[in-house]
Every structure is written in C-alpha cells, then in structure tokens.
Amino acid sequence: MNGKTIWIIKANGDRVPFDSQKVRSTCVRAGASRKAAKRIAERVGRKVQDGTKTSEIYKMVLNALKIEDESKIIHHKYRLKESMMRLGPAGYSFENLVGEILHAHGHNVLEIRSIEHGKCVRHEVDLTTELVSTGEKFIIECKYHHLSGLYTGLKESLYTHARFLDLNDKYDHEMLVCNTKLSSDAITYAKCIGQQLLSWRYPPNNSLEKIIEENGLYPITILGLNKYELESFARNNMMLIRDLVNSKLNILSNETGISYQRLERLQNLAKQILQ
C-alpha cells in the first residue's frame, strides 16, 4: 500500500479510508489467531483499491478465512452480522432474539409484542422486561434492518422516548435495541435523556455482537442454511444454534423433514461454534 491512503465505499455511500486493523480485529474476534488475522489483513490489503466497496472487502475476508480456517468455524462466526440480517426474511422475530440476549443479562421477559394503554393512547410495545436484581421494569423498542449500511437514528430514539413518557407510570426505564449502528445524534440524545441503547458496536464494551459472542447466542441463520431448512427451523421455533445442540435429532428430523444425517452435521457444526 506504500503508505498511500486508500478510500473505500461503505454500504451507505460514504467514503472512508481503508483500515487493515479493522480487518485484523474482526478476524480475531471471530476466533482467528493474531498471526492468521495479520496474514488475512495483508492479503486483503494487497487487493483493495480506491473505490472498493466494503461488501467486496467482506467477501475478500471470507475467502481469505477459508484458506486459514480449514474447519470453517471462524468463517461462520465472521458472518454474524450477515446472519443477523437474514433473521427477518427467514421468518424470525428480532424481538425474540433481543429477549434471549437481555435474559442473559439478568432480565426476565414479561411480554413480547403487547398492547399497552398509556396516559394518552394505546401502544404496540415490542418488548417488556424486568431486571431480576432490582425488579425495575423496562419498555424496549426493537428496530430491525435486513440491509447493512442503514443507521438507526434520532427519529427512532425520539419515538422510543415519547412512548416511554406516555407509559412511565408503569415502567422505570426505556431502551432502544437495533441490529445496525446508531447515528451520533441518536447516541447524543439518548445520553441526554437517560435512554439505554444496545446496537451493533454500541456500547463499545458491551455491544450487541459482543453479548451474542460471549453468551453463545448465535442465530441459527449463521449455519449457512438453505431456504427450506430456514423455513423448517422457523416453523419449529428454533432460533438459536443452541436450540439445535439441545435437540433430539430423530424427533427433529420428523418435525422438520430434514434428514437425520444433515441435522447431525449441522449439530456438530453448532457445537464447534459454541466451543
């Protein structure tokens, strides 16, 4: 690269300088060794040019991971964000996944997609929870995008706060959860009013993807399933790979129509990802 800044294009059209360190850090987080991550970053860096799209860089990294990762486990983990984007089209509810994530952080889920009567109007509420340690109740807005490059912004933060104000005689806290990044305005506003946020890359030390990785809450879409398999698992309310690990395959095969042998391979893959 000879020290020259190479400008790449993000999914939202913004031009940003290519940073090989980001490639290295994401590979390490997926499970690659630091040496392997460095080789991958160098291999990708030699191919990146001015105007390269981040989606193309993503494919370069996946191809490089195939070379470094014979078991393909790291390859699957690296696709976490992509697998999150596949939840909605596959028939899974983002609210259910958020419920699982918050449960891992000490929340009891009270209701999912309920109707709440506020001081002024009725509201369709995505999720309500109770913190086990204190009994404090949360009203939670879940914002799901199935395309990358879309930010969750100030409008969603304002909407969540307005709903909380109409229901704050029943709830102690408000939270906005999304599967994409947050705009800087949304973060600034949330800090000002005390709104809790959970999203991709935010908060920096306890973000959505970090909670998923640390608690093994990988969605089943991370396994690279075909359309029929996704639909079959969705019909049987299997959203996380740990659901597959804990299943009896002969029963699951009868319920899904997926062969025992295929389920066994998928179960073994899921076990390796969770190791």
C-alpha positions in Angstrom: 0.0 0.0 0.0 3.1 2.2 0.2 1.6 4.4 2.9 -0.9 5.9 0.5 -4.5 6.3 1.9 -6.9 4.1 0.0 -10.5 5.3 0.1 -13.3 2.7 0.2 -17.0 3.0 -0.1 -19.4 1.9 2.7 -22.8 0.5 2.2 -24.4 3.9 2.8 -22.2 5.5 0.1 -19.8 7.2 2.5 -16.1 7.2 1.5 -13.7 6.2 4.4 -10.0 5.3 4.5 -9.3 1.6 4.4 -8.1 0.4 7.8 -6.4 -3.0 7.8 -6.5 -3.0 11.6 -10.3 -3.3 11.5 -9.9 -6.4 9.4 -7.5 -7.9 11.9 -9.6 -7.1 14.9 -12.8 -8.6 13.4 -11.0 -11.8 12.4 -9.5 -12.1 16.0 -13.0 -11.5 17.5 -14.3 -14.4 15.3 -11.6 -16.7 16.7 -8.6 -16.3 14.3 -5.2 -16.2 15.8 -3.4 -12.9 15.7 -0.9 -14.3 13.2 -3.7 -15.6 11.0 -5.6 -12.3 11.3 -2.4 -10.4 10.2 -2.0 -12.6 7.2 -5.6 -12.1 6.2 -5.4 -8.3 6.6 -2.2 -8.3 4.5 -3.8 -10.5 1.8 -6.9 -8.3 1.6 -4.9 -5.1 1.8 -3.0 -6.0 -1.4 -6.3 -6.3 -3.3 -8.1 -3.2 -2.0 -8.1 -0.2 -4.3 -9.6 3.3 -4.3 -13.4 2.9 -4.7 -13.6 -0.7 -3.5 -16.9 -1.4 -1.7 -17.0 -2.7 1.9 -19.2 -5.5 0.6 -16.4 -6.6 -1.7 -13.8 -6.4 1.2 -16.2 -8.6 3.3 -16.1 -11.2 0.5 -12.3 -11.0 0.3 -12.0 -11.6 4.1 -14.4 -14.6 3.8 -12.3 -16.1 1.0 -9.1 -15.5 3.0 -10.6 -17.1 6.0 -11.3 -20.2 4.0 -7.6 -20.6 3.4 -6.7 -20.0 7.0 -9.6 -21.9 8.6 -9.9 -25.5 7.5 -12.7 -26.2 9.9 -14.7 -23.2 8.6 -15.8 -22.4 12.2 -14.2 -19.0 12.2 -15.7 -18.4 8.7 -19.2 -18.9 10.2 -18.6 -16.7 13.2 -17.3 -13.9 11.0 -20.7 -13.9 9.2 -22.5 -13.0 12.4 -23.7 -9.6 11.1 -24.9 -11.2 7.8 -26.7 -13.9 9.7 -28.5 -11.2 11.8 -29.7 -9.6 8.5 -31.2 -13.0 7.5 -33.4 -13.3 10.6 -36.4 -11.3 9.3 -36.6 -12.7 5.8 -36.3 -16.2 7.3 -39.3 -15.6 9.4 -37.7 -15.0 12.8 -38.6 -12.2 15.2 -35.9 -9.9 16.2 -37.8 -9.2 19.4 -37.4 -12.9 20.4 -33.7 -12.7 19.9 -33.5 -9.5 21.9 -35.4 -11.2 24.7 -32.8 -14.0 24.8 -30.0 -11.5 24.8 -31.5 -9.5 27.7 -32.3 -12.7 29.6 -28.6 -13.4 29.5 -28.0 -10.0 31.2 -30.3 -10.5 34.1 -33.7 -9.6 32.6 -36.9 -11.6 32.8 -39.0 -11.2 29.7 -42.5 -10.1 30.6 -44.2 -9.8 27.2 -43.3 -9.7 23.6 -45.4 -7.6 21.2 -48.1 -6.5 23.6 -50.7 -3.7 23.7 -50.1 -1.2 26.5 -52.6 1.6 27.5 -50.7 4.8 28.2 -52.0 8.0 29.7 -53.0 9.3 26.3 -53.1 6.5 23.7 -52.6 2.7 23.2 -49.2 1.5 22.1 -47.9 -1.7 20.4 -44.9 -2.4 22.5 -42.1 -4.7 21.2 -40.8 -6.0 24.5 -41.1 -5.5 28.2 -38.7 -6.9 30.8 -38.0 -6.9 34.5 -34.5 -6.7 35.9 -34.2 -9.7 38.3 -31.8 -8.0 40.7 -34.0 -4.9 41.3 -37.4 -5.5 40.0 -37.2 -2.4 37.7 -39.2 -2.7 34.6 -38.1 -1.8 31.1 -40.0 -0.8 27.9 -38.0 -1.7 24.9 -38.2 -0.7 21.3 -36.6 -3.1 18.8 -35.5 -1.7 15.5 -34.6 -4.3 12.9 -33.0 -3.7 9.5 -32.4 -6.5 6.9 -29.9 -4.4 4.9 -26.4 -3.3 6.0 -25.5 0.4 5.8 -28.7 1.6 7.4 -28.3 3.6 10.6 -30.8 3.7 13.4 -31.2 7.4 14.1 -32.6 10.2 16.1 -36.2 9.6 14.9 -36.2 6.1 16.5 -34.7 7.4 19.7 -37.3 10.2 19.9 -40.1 7.8 19.1 -39.0 5.4 21.9 -38.8 8.3 24.4 -42.2 9.6 23.5 -43.7 6.2 24.1 -41.9 5.8 27.4 -43.3 9.2 28.6 -46.8 8.0 27.9 -46.2 4.8 29.8 -43.7 5.9 32.6 -46.3 5.3 35.3 -45.8 1.5 34.5 -42.1 1.4 33.6 -38.9 2.6 35.2 -36.6 2.6 32.1 -36.6 2.8 28.3 -34.3 1.0 25.9 -33.8 1.1 22.1 -32.2 -2.0 20.6 -31.2 -2.4 16.9 -29.1 -4.7 14.8 -27.3 -1.9 12.9 -25.1 1.0 14.0 -26.6 4.1 15.7 -26.3 7.6 14.4 -24.2 10.1 16.5 -27.4 12.2 17.1 -29.3 9.2 18.5 -26.4 8.4 20.9 -26.1 12.1 22.0 -29.9 12.4 22.6 -30.1 9.0 24.4 -27.3 10.1 26.8 -29.1 13.4 27.5 -32.4 11.8 28.4 -31.1 8.6 30.0 -32.3 6.2 27.3 -30.4 2.9 27.3 -29.1 1.8 23.9 -27.9 -1.6 22.6 -26.8 -1.9 19.0 -24.1 -3.2 16.7 -20.8 -1.8 18.1 -22.6 0.1 20.9 -22.0 0.4 23.8 -18.3 -0.2 22.9 -17.6 -2.7 25.7 -21.0 -4.4 25.8 -22.5 -4.2 22.3 -25.0 -6.5 20.7 -22.4 -8.6 18.9 -20.2 -8.9 22.0 -23.2 -10.2 24.1 -24.0 -12.7 21.4 -20.5 -13.9 21.1 -19.8 -14.1 24.9 -23.0 -15.9 25.7 -23.2 -18.2 22.6 -26.4 -16.7 21.4 -25.7 -17.2 17.7 -28.8 -17.2 15.5 -29.4 -20.4 13.6 -29.0 -18.4 10.3 -25.2 -18.4 11.0 -25.1 -22.1 9.8 -25.5 -21.3 6.1 -28.8 -23.0 5.7 -30.9 -23.2 2.6 -34.3 -21.7 2.3 -36.2 -24.9 3.1 -34.1 -25.5 6.2 -34.6 -22.0 7.4 -38.4 -22.2 6.9 -38.4 -25.6 8.7 -36.5 -24.4 11.7 -38.6 -21.2 11.9 -41.8 -23.3 11.9 -40.4 -25.2 14.9 -39.4 -22.0 16.8 -35.7 -22.9 16.6 -33.9 -19.5 16.5 -30.5 -20.2 18.2 -27.9 -22.7 17.4 -28.0 -23.9 21.0 -31.6 -25.0 20.3 -30.2 -27.3 17.7 -27.5 -28.6 20.0 -30.1 -29.5 22.7 -32.4 -31.2 20.2 -33.1 -34.9 19.8 -32.3 -35.4 16.1 -34.7 -38.2 15.3 -37.6 -36.2 16.6 -36.4 -33.0 14.9 -36.0 -34.8 11.6 -39.6 -35.9 11.7 -40.8 -32.4 12.6 -38.7 -30.6 10.0 -38.4 -33.0 7.1 -34.6 -32.5 7.2 -32.6 -35.7 7.1 -31.0 -37.1 10.2 -27.6 -37.0 8.6 -27.9 -33.4 7.6 -29.1 -32.4 11.1 -26.2 -34.3 12.6 -23.7 -32.3 10.5 -25.4 -29.1 11.4 -25.5 -30.0 15.1 -21.8 -30.8 15.1 -21.1 -27.5 13.4 -23.2 -25.7 16.0 -21.3 -27.5 18.8 -18.0 -26.4 17.4 -19.1 -22.8 17.1 -20.2 -22.8 20.7 -16.9 -24.3 22.0 
